[in-house]
């Protein structure tokens, strides 16, 4: 495959990620400030090592599962990329 195809896929993935973040912010703000409790978690991937943080155990477990799924997807993508260019 041409390198431009992979570049285009990367741009599409970044755009989809930005759209998902914007939708999540809009949905979170539409819920209102009923009881004032906010539950959140985040993941920072440094290479293959995730740094996970959050405000409660359920959010951290969810973030951990999503980070694991993302790591597996990236490894599979790298393997496919290697097999195609071999």
C-alpha positions as CSV (number, residue, x, y, z in Angstrom):
1,X,0.0,0.0,0.0
2,X,1.0,3.6,-0.5
3,X,2.2,5.6,2.4
4,X,-0.5,8.2,1.6
5,X,-3.2,5.7,2.4
6,X,-1.7,5.2,5.9
7,X,-1.4,8.9,6.3
8,X,-5.1,9.3,5.4
9,X,-6.1,6.6,7.9
10,X,-4.2,8.4,10.6
11,X,-5.9,11.7,9.8
12,X,-9.3,10.0,9.9
13,X,-8.6,8.4,13.2
14,X,-7.4,11.7,14.7
15,X,-10.5,13.5,13.4
16,X,-12.8,10.8,14.7
17,X,-11.1,11.0,18.1
18,X,-11.6,14.8,18.2
19,X,-15.3,14.4,17.3
20,X,-15.8,11.8,20.0
21,X,-14.2,14.1,22.6
22,X,-16.4,17.0,21.5
23,X,-19.5,14.9,21.7
24,X,-18.6,13.6,25.2
25,X,-18.1,17.2,26.4
26,X,-21.4,18.3,25.0
27,X,-23.2,15.2,26.5
28,X,-21.5,15.8,29.9
29,X,-22.5,19.4,30.0
30,X,-26.1,18.6,29.0
31,X,-26.6,16.4,32.1
32,X,-26.5,19.4,34.2
33,X,-25.0,19.9,37.7
34,X,-27.7,17.9,39.6
35,X,-25.8,16.6,42.6
36,X,-22.3,18.0,41.8
37,X,-20.5,14.7,41.8
38,X,-18.2,14.1,38.8
39,X,-16.7,10.7,38.1
40,X,-13.8,10.6,35.6
41,X,-10.7,8.8,34.6
42,X,-8.0,9.1,32.0
43,X,-5.2,7.2,30.4
44,X,-1.8,8.5,29.2
45,X,0.0,6.0,26.9
46,X,3.7,6.4,27.0
47,X,4.8,3.8,24.4
48,X,3.2,0.6,25.6
49,X,3.0,1.7,29.3
50,X,-0.3,3.2,30.4
51,X,-0.5,5.8,33.2
52,X,-4.1,5.5,34.5
53,X,-5.8,8.0,36.8
54,X,-9.3,8.6,38.0
55,X,-11.7,9.6,40.7
56,X,-13.3,6.3,41.6
57,X,-12.6,2.6,41.1
58,X,-15.3,2.0,38.5
59,X,-14.0,4.8,36.2
60,X,-10.4,3.6,36.6
61,X,-11.4,0.0,35.7
62,X,-13.3,1.2,32.6
63,X,-10.3,3.3,31.6
64,X,-8.0,0.3,32.2
65,X,-10.1,-1.9,29.9
66,X,-10.2,0.8,27.2
67,X,-6.4,1.2,27.4
68,X,-5.9,-2.5,27.1
69,X,-8.2,-2.7,24.1
70,X,-6.4,0.2,22.5
71,X,-3.0,-1.4,23.2
72,X,-4.1,-4.7,21.6
73,X,-5.5,-2.8,18.6
74,X,-2.2,-0.9,18.1
75,X,-0.2,-4.1,18.3
76,X,-2.5,-5.8,15.7
77,X,-2.2,-2.7,13.5
78,X,1.6,-2.8,13.7
79,X,1.6,-6.6,12.9
80,X,-0.7,-6.0,9.9
81,X,1.5,-3.1,8.7
82,X,4.6,-5.3,9.1
83,X,3.1,-8.1,7.1
84,X,1.9,-5.8,4.3
85,X,5.3,-4.2,3.9
86,X,7.3,-7.3,4.2
